[in-house]
Amino acid sequence: MAADAGLIPVDREVIAIAGTEEGADTAIVVKPSYSRKFRSLKIREIICMPR
């Protein structure tokens, strides 16, 4: 959705951070894609995630 809105580039890797109401607990390096090409999205690295 961010790529579709033009908020992030699709030609460069970005860091995506997620979590719950308790705080962020997951971060990945991802090569984004437009929603119509969702299968071309590539997770390059998992920086951290909960056990």
C-alpha positions in Angstrom: 0.0 0.0 0.0 2.9 2.4 0.7 4.4 1.6 -2.7 1.0 2.1 -4.4 0.7 5.5 -2.7 4.3 6.5 -3.8 5.5 6.8 -0.2 8.4 4.3 -0.6 10.5 3.4 -3.7 10.1 0.0 -5.3 13.6 0.0 -6.8 15.4 0.2 -3.4 15.4 -1.9 -0.2 13.5 -0.5 2.8 13.2 -1.5 6.5 9.7 -2.6 7.6 9.0 -2.5 11.4 5.9 -4.1 13.0 4.6 -5.1 16.4 1.7 -4.9 18.8 0.3 -2.3 21.2 3.2 -3.3 23.5 5.7 -2.0 21.0 7.7 -2.9 17.9 9.2 -6.4 18.0 9.8 -7.3 14.3 12.0 -5.7 11.6 12.9 -6.9 8.1 14.8 -5.6 5.1 12.4 -5.9 2.1 12.5 -5.1 -1.6 9.0 -3.7 -2.0 6.5 -4.1 -4.8 3.2 -2.7 -6.0 0.1 -4.6 -4.7 -0.7 -5.8 -8.2 2.7 -7.5 -8.3 2.7 -8.7 -4.7 4.5 -12.0 -5.5 7.6 -10.0 -6.6 8.0 -8.7 -3.0 11.3 -10.1 -1.6 12.3 -10.3 2.0 16.0 -9.8 2.0 16.8 -10.1 5.7 15.1 -10.7 9.0 16.7 -8.2 11.5 14.7 -9.3 14.5 11.5 -11.1 15.4 10.0 -12.5 18.6 10.6 -16.1 19.6 
